[in-house]
Amino acid sequence: MNAVLYFSGTGGSRKVAEKLAARLDMQATDMIELYRGGAPLEFERVAVVFPVYSQGVPSVLKPVFKKLRADYAAIIATYGRMGAGNAVYEAAQLINAKICAAAYIPAKHSYIENDDFVTPDVPEEIINKLREPTEICLPRRKKSPFASLAPDLRSRIAVKILRTVQCNSCGICTHECPTNAINGGKINQKCIRCLKCVRTCPQGALEVKYSRVLKRYLKRKKTEETILYT
């Protein structure tokens, strides 16, 4: 096992990646934050952990996945219990590797405040397949016909991030943003609404507001199913 790669906006996917790395007896240095770049993305065996955005792969990860090469890869997508969509299959089409295992794991929804849902552990079958990999064939899952319709634009319309007077221009949000979408607390059009800036701001200086349509959507019935492919 070479590495656990992850992308995480509000911390849920990172926690899953940390649990996975611990069960594989890996070190913290074996975890790589995907959008940071730098090290070559070539491995023998690798696990990839990321959140589902609009039932698919976050736009910031698509160019990274195209550069990723491995003999075998396990793909784990965390989803906010509203709809897993087709994210794992789409990731597998971008990554140059044989897929040995995959899963959709339910997690806290980034846009639901005071969500006390506890993300389940990574299934033992994923651990076993990473230790002794064999290739599997992933099925294509159904997703909403509207999910792929300008997802970043729709999120910018539905989710507003506002700088408050608590901002002291420390620059932490700028450093942490995966898309270079914020400077001094001011958001630009590159923002994908991952809310990493909100989570990492030490002053709590970024306020989030949701549209009425999104608020109604977030009240829909949740599903807590782990979908596993081994």
Summary of the structure (lengths in Angstrom):
residues: 230
radius of gyration: 17.4
end to end distance: 17.1
largest distance: 54.3
contacts: 715
relative contact order: 0.17
helix: 30%
strand: 25%
